[in-house]
Amino acid sequence: MSRFELDPQLARDCVVVGDFPVCRLLLMNDSQYPWFILVPRVQDVEEIYQLDEADQQQLLFESSYLAEMLQVLFSAEKMNVAALGNVVRQLHVHHVVRYSTDAAWPALVWGKHPARPYTDEALSEVMQKLKKSISDMPSFQWAHTDV
């Protein structure tokens, strides 16, 4: 198996939060929406069915865990969870917290409005919120020790 490399566009558009057992957790650098992305750390995979069975099951577990946690943490009206891959082919699963008052509602968030990057303070606040919620999952490895 080749070494995992994050797609360059995901690397440009996102902040690395850390790693679950199978997936890297990213935060889309767009403060208009709490928008997270899971990327299985398996090279050259574009579709879920290309993962082995154990990784498929772990991806489903990590995605469900993340969606439920974000629903509670951000008081979501709706969670949008999707793996599209039309622009970035590397398998990745979006988890977008939605509200009827958000900038794109009820449309999709992709390309609806230019991204508004997080300020350092706002990014720190999001990371601290996550830290409190993910603390019950000892297998999660934080990307930054200052979180």
Sequence and secondary structure as in RCSB ss.txt:
>XXXX:A:sequence
MSRFELDPQLARDCVVVGDFPVCRLLLMNDSQYPWFILVPRVQDVEEIYQLDEADQQQLLFESSYLAEMLQVLFS
AEKMNVAALGNVVRQLHVHHVVRYSTDAAWPALVWGKHPARPYTDEALSEVMQKLKKSISDMPSFQWAHTDV
>XXXX:A:secstr
       HHHHHHEEEEEE SSEEEEEES TTS EEEEEES TT  SGGGS HHHHHHHHHHHHHHHHHHHHHTT
 SEEEEE   SS  S  EEEEEE TTSTTTTS STTTS      HHHHHHHHHHHHHHHTT TT EES TT 
